[in-house]
Amino acid sequence: MTEIPEHIQRRSAEARAKAEGRPVEEVMAELQGEEAPPPAAEATAEPAAAAPAAAAPAGNGGVDMAALSDSTGVPEHILLRATRARAKADGLPDPTAGGAPTGGGTAVATAPAPLLTTTAPVGQMVPEGVRTQRLLTVVKAGAIQQVKREPTDKVSVWPHLLAIEFVALLVVSVVLIAMSIFIEAPLLEFANFNEQPNPSKAPWYFLGLQELLAYFDPMVAGVLIPTFGVIILMFIPYIDKTPSVRPSDRKLAIMIFTFFIVAAAILTIFGSFFRGPGFNFVFPWEDGIFFDDLLEILN
C-alpha cells in the first residue's frame, strides 16, 4: 500500500479537526492508527496554575512569536497581524495588548484568545487558517492566441493610390500632346497595291507573331501558340501558390514568365533586324536593316 505523505495527512487532519472542533493531533493520530494523545490541561484562574505561563512573553497568548517566526519562516510582524485580525473577527480583545483599559483607569485582565494552536509541535504552531506558502509573483492571465490584429502599414486605394495614378496620367498626357504638336511624325505615303515594299513587315509589336509564320502554319502560329501562352500566364498564380513575395521563394513563377519574355524578345529581334527581301534571313551588319519605318526615319 502506498504511504501517504505526512504533509497531505496533516492538511487533511487540519480540515477534519476544524470541521469537527477537535484537536489536530487527535485527528492526526486517528489517521495514522496511533493512540490519541491526552487532552491538554485546561487553564484555571488560580495564580499557582498561571505561574508557569509567566515564563512566556506576555501579551501574545502565551506564545513566543520570535521562536515561532524562526521555526515557521513567517515574519514576526505578520504573525502578530494575523493574531490581531483573528481576535477582531471573533470579537475578542487584542491578545497582544495584555488587557483592556476601562473608564476608571483600572486595567481588567482578560484571558488571551486561543488563536494559536498549542497542541502542535513548535515548528507547526501557526495561526489557524493561515498558510505558510509564500507568494512569489502574480501573473496576469492572458489569452494563448492573440485575437487582436496587429496594425500594418496599409493605406486605402482611394485617395492615396488613385490620386497618384491620376496625376501620373495627366503628366503623360501633357507630354504626349506636346510631342505631337512640336514633333513632325514620319508618315509614309498612301498605300499603293501595285507597289508593295519588300520586305513587308508588321509593326514591331507584331513582329514576333510574323516571325512565327516563317516556321509554322498560320493556324498554329497565329491562334494556337498565342492562346496557349496567354493561358499559361493566367495559370501562374494557381501553379505557384507560394504566399511569399521574395524572388528566391518564387522561382517557378519567375522561370515561367522569364521564358515567355525571352521567347517574345528573340522573335521580335529576329523579325526586326534579321529578315530581308522576301522575309529571308540576312545579317544586318552585311546587308543592312530592312524595315520601312526605320529607313523612312533615317532618310
C-alpha atoms as a printed R data frame, in Angstrom:
    type eleno elety resid chain resno       x      y        z
1   ATOM     1    CA   MET     A     1   0.000  0.000    0.000
2   ATOM     2    CA   THR     A     2   1.369  3.422   -0.923
3   ATOM     3    CA   GLU     A     3   2.250  5.565    2.082
4   ATOM     4    CA   ILE     A     4   0.513  8.943    2.133
5   ATOM     5    CA   PRO     A     5   2.955 11.870    2.570
6   ATOM     6    CA   GLU     A     6   2.913 13.437    6.017
7   ATOM     7    CA   HIS     A     7   2.072 16.949    4.771
8   ATOM     8    CA   ILE     A     8  -1.028 15.637    2.979
9   ATOM     9    CA   GLN     A     9  -2.114 13.755    6.115
10  ATOM    10    CA   ARG     A    10  -1.653 16.876    8.216
11  ATOM    11    CA   ARG     A    11  -3.648 19.017    5.782
12  ATOM    12    CA   SER     A    12  -6.474 16.500    5.843
13  ATOM    13    CA   ALA     A    13  -6.286 16.324    9.664
14  ATOM    14    CA   GLU     A    14  -6.442 20.112    9.962
15  ATOM    15    CA   ALA     A    15  -9.518 20.292    7.735
16  ATOM    16    CA   ARG     A    16 -11.262 17.495    9.631
17  ATOM    17    CA   ALA     A    17 -10.331 18.948   13.032
18  ATOM    18    CA   LYS     A    18 -11.666 22.348   12.014
19  ATOM    19    CA   ALA     A    19 -14.944 20.821   10.846
20  ATOM    20    CA   GLU     A    20 -15.432 18.645   13.978
21  ATOM    21    CA   GLY     A    21 -13.941 21.074   16.504
22  ATOM    22    CA   ARG     A    22 -11.323 18.599   17.671
23  ATOM    23    CA   PRO     A    23  -7.566 18.931   18.213
24  ATOM    24    CA   VAL     A    24  -5.414 18.414   15.164
25  ATOM    25    CA   GLU     A    25  -3.107 15.927   16.885
26  ATOM    26    CA   GLU     A    26  -6.031 13.742   17.871
27  ATOM    27    CA   VAL     A    27  -7.297 13.539   14.308
28  ATOM    28    CA   MET     A    28  -3.724 13.018   13.077
29  ATOM    29    CA   ALA     A    29  -3.304 10.073   15.430
30  ATOM    30    CA   GLU     A    30  -6.538  8.512   14.162
31  ATOM    31    CA   LEU     A    31  -5.373  8.808   10.565
32  ATOM    32    CA   GLN     A    32  -2.027  7.205   11.409
33  ATOM    33    CA   GLY     A    33  -3.651  4.471   13.503
34  ATOM    34    CA   GLU     A    34  -1.930  5.559   16.725
35  ATOM    35    CA   GLU     A    35  -3.325  6.230   20.184
36  ATOM    36    CA   ALA     A    36  -4.677  9.750   20.605
37  ATOM    37    CA   PRO     A    37  -2.604 11.966   22.936
38  ATOM    38    CA   PRO     A    38  -4.152 13.058   26.265
39  ATOM    39    CA   PRO     A    39  -6.021 16.378   26.092
40  ATOM    40    CA   ALA     A    40  -4.152 19.446   27.199
41  ATOM    41    CA   ALA     A    41  -4.833 20.625   30.719
42  ATOM    42    CA   GLU     A    42  -7.310 23.469   30.876
43  ATOM    43    CA   ALA     A    43  -6.087 26.761   32.212
44  ATOM    44    CA   THR     A    44  -7.506 27.786   35.590
45  ATOM    45    CA   ALA     A    45  -7.860 31.152   37.181
46  ATOM    46    CA   GLU     A    46  -5.678 30.214   40.166
47  ATOM    47    CA   PRO     A    47  -2.422 32.150   40.434
48  ATOM    48    CA   ALA     A    48  -0.468 28.963   41.003
49  ATOM    49    CA   ALA     A    49  -1.670 27.425   37.723
50  ATOM    50    CA   ALA     A    50  -0.941 30.586   35.801
51  ATOM    51    CA   ALA     A    51   2.584 30.849   37.148
52  ATOM    52    CA   PRO     A    52   4.246 28.540   34.551
53  ATOM    53    CA   ALA     A    53   2.825 30.621   31.743
54  ATOM    54    CA   ALA     A    54   4.564 33.692   33.054
55  ATOM    55    CA   ALA     A    55   7.790 32.477   31.530
56  ATOM    56    CA   ALA     A    56   6.356 33.097   28.053
57  ATOM    57    CA   PRO     A    57   6.239 36.620   26.720
58  ATOM    58    CA   ALA     A    58   3.142 38.450   27.925
59  ATOM    59    CA   GLY     A    59   0.560 39.756   25.522
60  ATOM    60    CA   ASN     A    60   0.908 37.121   22.719
61  ATOM    61    CA   GLY     A    61  -1.427 34.460   24.053
62  ATOM    62    CA   GLY     A    62   1.407 32.662   25.785
63  ATOM    63    CA   VAL     A    63   3.337 32.004   22.549
64  ATOM    64    CA   ASP     A    64   6.864 33.172   21.812
65  ATOM    65    CA   MET     A    65   6.441 34.972   18.491
66  ATOM    66    CA   ALA     A    66  10.191 35.196   17.861
67  ATOM    67    CA   ALA     A    67  10.664 31.433   18.256
68  ATOM    68    CA   LEU     A    68   7.573 30.748   16.164
69  ATOM    69    CA   SER     A    69   8.854 33.057   13.420
70  ATOM    70    CA   ASP     A    70  12.228 31.295   13.342
71  ATOM    71    CA   SER     A    71  10.653 27.835   13.165
72  ATOM    72    CA   THR     A    72   7.991 28.544   10.538
73  ATOM    73    CA   GLY     A    73   9.800 31.106    8.399
74  ATOM    74    CA   VAL     A    74   6.868 33.539    8.692
75  ATOM    75    CA   PRO     A    75   7.934 37.081    9.708
76  ATOM    76    CA   GLU     A    76   7.033 38.023   13.278
77  ATOM    77    CA   HIS     A    77   5.036 41.114   12.317
78  ATOM    78    CA   ILE     A    78   2.851 39.003   10.015
79  ATOM    79    CA   LEU     A    79   2.130 36.569   12.858
80  ATOM    80    CA   LEU     A    80   1.179 39.480   15.143
81  ATOM    81    CA   ARG     A    81  -1.030 40.992   12.466
82  ATOM    82    CA   ALA     A    82  -2.781 37.654   11.900
83  ATOM    83    CA   THR     A    83  -3.360 37.250   15.646
84  ATOM    84    CA   ARG     A    84  -4.904 40.713   15.954
85  ATOM    85    CA   ALA     A    85  -7.088 40.172   12.847
86  ATOM    86    CA   ARG     A    86  -8.386 36.858   14.167
87  ATOM    87    CA   ALA     A    87  -9.203 38.399   17.557
88  ATOM    88    CA   LYS     A    88 -11.018 41.281   15.886
89  ATOM    89    CA   ALA     A    89 -13.032 38.911   13.702
90  ATOM    90    CA   ASP     A    90 -14.067 36.811   16.748
91  ATOM    91    CA   GLY     A    91 -14.992 39.890   18.820
92  ATOM    92    CA   LEU     A    92 -12.232 39.305   21.370
93  ATOM    93    CA   PRO     A    93  -9.797 41.780   22.878
94  ATOM    94    CA   ASP     A    94  -6.379 42.242   21.352
95  ATOM    95    CA   PRO     A    95  -4.270 39.402   22.852
96  ATOM    96    CA   THR     A    96  -1.040 41.296   22.147
97  ATOM    97    CA   ALA     A    97  -2.068 44.152   24.477
98  ATOM    98    CA   GLY     A    98  -2.463 42.000   27.601
99  ATOM    99    CA   GLY     A    99  -5.585 43.798   28.824
100 ATOM   100    CA   ALA     A   100  -8.207 46.379   28.004
101 ATOM   101    CA   PRO     A   101  -8.363 49.637   29.983
102 ATOM   102    CA   THR     A   102 -11.675 50.715   31.404
103 ATOM   103    CA   GLY     A   103 -13.115 54.144   32.129
104 ATOM   104    CA   GLY     A   104 -11.858 54.261   35.728
105 ATOM   105    CA   GLY     A   105  -8.269 53.715   34.686
106 ATOM   106    CA   THR     A   106  -8.178 50.214   36.103
107 ATOM   107    CA   ALA     A   107  -6.901 47.505   33.862
108 ATOM   108    CA   VAL     A   108  -9.128 44.460   33.756
109 ATOM   109    CA   ALA     A   109  -7.273 41.283   32.967
110 ATOM   110    CA   THR     A   110  -8.623 39.352   30.037
111 ATOM   111    CA   ALA     A   111  -7.884 35.836   29.018
112 ATOM   112    CA   PRO     A   112  -5.844 35.586   25.838
113 ATOM   113    CA   ALA     A   113  -7.794 34.415   22.808
114 ATOM   114    CA   PRO     A   114  -6.980 30.867   21.692
115 ATOM   115    CA   LEU     A   115  -5.760 32.000   18.292
116 ATOM   116    CA   LEU     A   116  -2.637 29.878   18.055
117 ATOM   117    CA   THR     A   117  -2.590 26.134   18.131
118 ATOM   118    CA   THR     A   118  -0.706 24.935   21.170
119 ATOM   119    CA   THR     A   119  -1.058 21.197   20.731
120 ATOM   120    CA   ALA     A   120   1.103 21.007   17.607
121 ATOM   121    CA   PRO     A   121   4.915 20.962   17.684
122 ATOM   122    CA   VAL     A   122   6.739 24.315   17.770
123 ATOM   123    CA   GLY     A   123   7.646 24.040   14.081
124 ATOM   124    CA   GLN     A   124   3.945 23.791   13.173
125 ATOM   125    CA   MET     A   125   2.493 26.384   15.578
126 ATOM   126    CA   VAL     A   126   0.869 28.857   13.184
127 ATOM   127    CA   PRO     A   127  -2.401 30.763   13.463
128 ATOM   128    CA   GLU     A   128  -5.421 28.730   12.453
129 ATOM   129    CA   GLY     A   129  -6.448 29.335    8.879
130 ATOM   130    CA   VAL     A   130  -3.053 30.849    7.957
131 ATOM   131    CA   ARG     A   131  -0.908 29.008    5.438
132 ATOM   132    CA   THR     A   132   2.819 29.374    5.280
133 ATOM   133    CA   GLN     A   133   3.152 29.362    1.490
134 ATOM   134    CA   ARG     A   134   4.948 32.400    0.123
135 ATOM   135    CA   LEU     A   135   3.670 34.253   -2.914
136 ATOM   136    CA   LEU     A   136   6.414 34.701   -5.478
137 ATOM   137    CA   THR     A   137   4.604 36.757   -8.099
138 ATOM   138    CA   VAL     A   138   1.214 37.390   -9.633
139 ATOM   139    CA   VAL     A   139   0.962 36.695  -13.356
140 ATOM   140    CA   LYS     A   140  -1.899 38.297  -15.209
141 ATOM   141    CA   ALA     A   141  -3.862 35.729  -17.159
142 ATOM   142    CA   GLY     A   142  -3.899 36.279  -20.902
143 ATOM   143    CA   ALA     A   143  -5.215 34.549  -23.987
144 ATOM   144    CA   ILE     A   144  -2.976 31.931  -25.556
145 ATOM   145    CA   GLN     A   145  -3.915 33.060  -29.057
146 ATOM   146    CA   GLN     A   146  -3.956 36.767  -29.713
147 ATOM   147    CA   VAL     A   147  -7.213 37.669  -31.427
148 ATOM   148    CA   LYS     A   148  -6.454 41.360  -31.957
149 ATOM   149    CA   ARG     A   149  -4.863 42.026  -35.305
150 ATOM   150    CA   GLU     A   150  -1.620 43.918  -35.270
151 ATOM   151    CA   PRO     A   151  -1.617 47.216  -37.192
152 ATOM   152    CA   THR     A   152   0.177 47.013  -40.526
153 ATOM   153    CA   ASP     A   153   1.482 49.586  -42.971
154 ATOM   154    CA   LYS     A   154  -1.520 49.704  -45.297
155 ATOM   155    CA   VAL     A   155  -3.312 52.591  -46.963
156 ATOM   156    CA   SER     A   156  -6.603 52.851  -48.790
157 ATOM   157    CA   VAL     A   157  -6.806 52.739  -52.584
158 ATOM   158    CA   TRP     A   158  -8.703 55.999  -52.538
159 ATOM   159    CA   PRO     A   159  -7.357 58.607  -52.286
160 ATOM   160    CA   HIS     A   160  -3.754 57.508  -51.699
161 ATOM   161    CA   LEU     A   161  -3.215 55.266  -54.770
162 ATOM   162    CA   LEU     A   162  -5.728 56.614  -57.284
163 ATOM   163    CA   ALA     A   163  -4.672 60.209  -56.691
164 ATOM   164    CA   ILE     A   164  -1.046 59.399  -57.574
165 ATOM   165    CA   GLU     A   165  -2.066 57.400  -60.658
166 ATOM   166    CA   PHE     A   166  -4.360 60.188  -61.861
167 ATOM   167    CA   VAL     A   167  -1.564 62.755  -61.550
168 ATOM   168    CA   ALA     A   168   0.788 60.436  -63.474
169 ATOM   169    CA   LEU     A   169  -1.853 60.041  -66.209
170 ATOM   170    CA   LEU     A   170  -2.174 63.805  -66.566
171 ATOM   171    CA   VAL     A   171   1.600 64.252  -66.808
172 ATOM   172    CA   VAL     A   172   1.955 61.565  -69.515
173 ATOM   173    CA   SER     A   173  -0.967 63.019  -71.484
174 ATOM   174    CA   VAL     A   174   0.542 66.501  -71.428
175 ATOM   175    CA   VAL     A   175   3.919 65.178  -72.614
176 ATOM   176    CA   LEU     A   176   2.364 63.206  -75.487
177 ATOM   177    CA   ILE     A   177   0.253 66.157  -76.606
178 ATOM   178    CA   ALA     A   178   3.302 68.433  -76.577
179 ATOM   179    CA   MET     A   179   5.335 65.918  -78.606
180 ATOM   180    CA   SER     A   180   2.550 65.563  -81.197
181 ATOM   181    CA   ILE     A   181   2.352 69.345  -81.603
182 ATOM   182    CA   PHE     A   182   6.048 70.195  -81.899
183 ATOM   183    CA   ILE     A   183   7.479 66.995  -83.459
184 ATOM   184    CA   GLU     A   184   6.516 66.038  -87.025
185 ATOM   185    CA   ALA     A   185   5.674 62.327  -87.326
186 ATOM   186    CA   PRO     A   186   7.445 60.482  -90.196
187 ATOM   187    CA   LEU     A   187   4.384 59.155  -92.016
188 ATOM   188    CA   LEU     A   188   4.587 57.156  -95.242
189 ATOM   189    CA   GLU     A   189   2.662 57.855  -98.420
190 ATOM   190    CA   PHE     A   190  -0.686 56.295  -99.134
191 ATOM   191    CA   ALA     A   191  -0.692 52.572  -99.747
192 ATOM   192    CA   ASN     A   192  -0.239 51.516 -103.364
193 ATOM   193    CA   PHE     A   193  -1.359 47.993 -104.218
194 ATOM   194    CA   ASN     A   194   0.763 47.967 -107.340
195 ATOM   195    CA   GLU     A   195   3.936 48.786 -105.460
196 ATOM   196    CA   GLN     A   196   4.386 46.889 -102.157
197 ATOM   197    CA   PRO     A   197   7.512 47.234 -100.013
198 ATOM   198    CA   ASN     A   198   9.850 44.277  -99.867
199 ATOM   199    CA   PRO     A   199  10.017 43.002  -97.193
200 ATOM   200    CA   SER     A   200   6.572 43.935  -95.920
201 ATOM   201    CA   LYS     A   201   6.801 43.862  -92.124
202 ATOM   202    CA   ALA     A   202   4.154 44.344  -89.438
203 ATOM   203    CA   PRO     A   203   4.592 46.886  -86.612
204 ATOM   204    CA   TRP     A   204   7.326 45.945  -84.139
205 ATOM   205    CA   TYR     A   205   4.859 44.682  -81.501
206 ATOM   206    CA   PHE     A   206   3.508 42.117  -84.016
207 ATOM   207    CA   LEU     A   207   6.860 41.071  -85.465
208 ATOM   208    CA   GLY     A   208   7.083 38.135  -83.023
209 ATOM   209    CA   LEU     A   209   3.902 36.608  -84.445
210 ATOM   210    CA   GLN     A   210   5.034 37.362  -88.002
211 ATOM   211    CA   GLU     A   211   8.312 35.576  -87.236
212 ATOM   212    CA   LEU     A   212   6.331 32.506  -86.099
213 ATOM   213    CA   LEU     A   213   4.632 32.423  -89.533
214 ATOM   214    CA   ALA     A   214   8.017 31.613  -91.040
215 ATOM   215    CA   TYR     A   215   8.172 28.370  -89.055
216 ATOM   216    CA   PHE     A   216   4.573 27.161  -88.509
217 ATOM   217    CA   ASP     A   217   1.194 27.030  -90.206
218 ATOM   218    CA   PRO     A   218  -0.880 30.226  -89.812
219 ATOM   219    CA   MET     A   219  -3.388 28.373  -87.613
220 ATOM   220    CA   VAL     A   220  -0.625 27.245  -85.278
221 ATOM   221    CA   ALA     A   221   1.442 30.451  -85.334
222 ATOM   222    CA   GLY     A   222  -1.479 32.900  -85.159
223 ATOM   223    CA   VAL     A   223  -4.008 31.059  -82.928
224 ATOM   224    CA   LEU     A   224  -2.730 28.046  -81.002
225 ATOM   225    CA   ILE     A   225   0.649 29.324  -79.761
226 ATOM   226    CA   PRO     A   226  -0.594 32.790  -78.612
227 ATOM   227    CA   THR     A   227  -3.648 31.233  -76.921
228 ATOM   228    CA   PHE     A   228  -1.512 28.620  -75.176
229 ATOM   229    CA   GLY     A   229   0.894 31.318  -73.962
230 ATOM   230    CA   VAL     A   230  -1.895 33.501  -72.533
231 ATOM   231    CA   ILE     A   231  -3.463 30.504  -70.734
232 ATOM   232    CA   ILE     A   232  -0.129 29.563  -69.159
233 ATOM   233    CA   LEU     A   233   0.359 33.125  -67.928
234 ATOM   234    CA   MET     A   234  -3.147 33.125  -66.433
235 ATOM   235    CA   PHE     A   235  -2.453 29.886  -64.537
236 ATOM   236    CA   ILE     A   236   0.827 31.037  -62.952
237 ATOM   237    CA   PRO     A   237  -0.888 32.067  -59.641
238 ATOM   238    CA   TYR     A   238  -2.504 28.600  -59.439
239 ATOM   239    CA   ILE     A   239   0.672 26.712  -60.340
240 ATOM   240    CA   ASP     A   240   2.909 28.542  -57.863
241 ATOM   241    CA   LYS     A   241   0.873 29.142  -54.689
242 ATOM   242    CA   THR     A   242   3.752 30.381  -52.536
243 ATOM   243    CA   PRO     A   243   2.480 33.367  -50.476
244 ATOM   244    CA   SER     A   244   5.947 34.885  -50.164
245 ATOM   245    CA   VAL     A   245   6.899 37.877  -52.314
246 ATOM   246    CA   ARG     A   246  10.638 37.247  -52.165
247 ATOM   247    CA   PRO     A   247  12.123 36.343  -55.587
248 ATOM   248    CA   SER     A   248  14.092 33.473  -54.023
249 ATOM   249    CA   ASP     A   249  10.802 31.844  -52.978
250 ATOM   250    CA   ARG     A   250   9.020 32.326  -56.354
251 ATOM   251    CA   LYS     A   251  11.481 30.539  -58.639
252 ATOM   252    CA   LEU     A   252   8.820 28.600  -60.601
253 ATOM   253    CA   ALA     A   253   6.694 31.649  -61.397
254 ATOM   254    CA   ILE     A   254   9.747 33.715  -62.346
255 ATOM   255    CA   MET     A   255  11.047 30.898  -64.563
256 ATOM   256    CA   ILE     A   256   7.744 30.593  -66.492
257 ATOM   257    CA   PHE     A   257   7.368 34.344  -67.001
258 ATOM   258    CA   THR     A   258  11.015 34.751  -67.986
259 ATOM   259    CA   PHE     A   259  10.642 32.006  -70.625
260 ATOM   260    CA   PHE     A   260   7.782 33.840  -72.355
261 ATOM   261    CA   ILE     A   261   9.506 37.240  -72.149
262 ATOM   262    CA   VAL     A   262  12.772 35.905  -73.605
263 ATOM   263    CA   ALA     A   263  10.940 33.991  -76.366
264 ATOM   264    CA   ALA     A   264   8.934 37.076  -77.386
265 ATOM   265    CA   ALA     A   265  12.081 39.251  -77.344
266 ATOM   266    CA   ILE     A   266  14.046 36.805  -79.519
267 ATOM   267    CA   LEU     A   267  11.240 36.532  -82.102
268 ATOM   268    CA   THR     A   268  10.830 40.328  -82.240
269 ATOM   269    CA   ILE     A   269  14.597 40.927  -82.659
270 ATOM   270    CA   PHE     A   270  14.843 38.335  -85.425
271 ATOM   271    CA   GLY     A   271  11.863 39.796  -87.280
272 ATOM   272    CA   SER     A   272  13.199 43.363  -86.955
273 ATOM   273    CA   PHE     A   273  16.893 43.007  -87.809
274 ATOM   274    CA   PHE     A   274  17.469 39.576  -89.392
275 ATOM   275    CA   ARG     A   275  14.761 39.500  -92.116
276 ATOM   276    CA   GLY     A   276  15.429 40.990  -95.546
277 ATOM   277    CA   PRO     A   277  13.725 40.963  -99.006
278 ATOM   278    CA   GLY     A   278  11.247 38.106  -99.298
279 ATOM   279    CA   PHE     A   279  11.431 37.840  -95.491
280 ATOM   280    CA   ASN     A   280  14.604 35.819  -95.853
281 ATOM   281    CA   PHE     A   281  17.250 35.509  -93.142
282 ATOM   282    CA   VAL     A   282  20.049 38.104  -93.517
283 ATOM   283    CA   PHE     A   283  22.787 39.543  -91.310
284 ATOM   284    CA   PRO     A   284  22.123 43.201  -90.516
285 ATOM   285    CA   TRP     A   285  25.844 44.039  -90.459
286 ATOM   286    CA   GLU     A   286  26.205 42.864  -94.115
287 ATOM   287    CA   ASP     A   287  23.037 43.857  -95.992
288 ATOM   288    CA   GLY     A   288  21.663 46.455  -93.572
289 ATOM   289    CA   ILE     A   289  18.343 46.651  -91.754
290 ATOM   290    CA   PHE     A   290  15.245 46.113  -93.882
291 ATOM   291    CA   PHE     A   291  12.499 47.985  -92.088
292 ATOM   292    CA   ASP     A   292  10.432 50.548  -93.990
293 ATOM   293    CA   ASP     A   293   9.582 52.725  -90.987
294 ATOM   294    CA   LEU     A   294  13.205 52.736  -89.834
295 ATOM   295    CA   LEU     A   295  14.512 53.578  -93.311
296 ATOM   296    CA   GLU     A   296  11.995 56.380  -93.604
297 ATOM   297    CA   ILE     A   297  13.069 57.787  -90.267
298 ATOM   298    CA   LEU     A   298  16.762 57.616  -91.245
299 ATOM   299    CA   ASN     A   299  16.100 59.348  -94.585
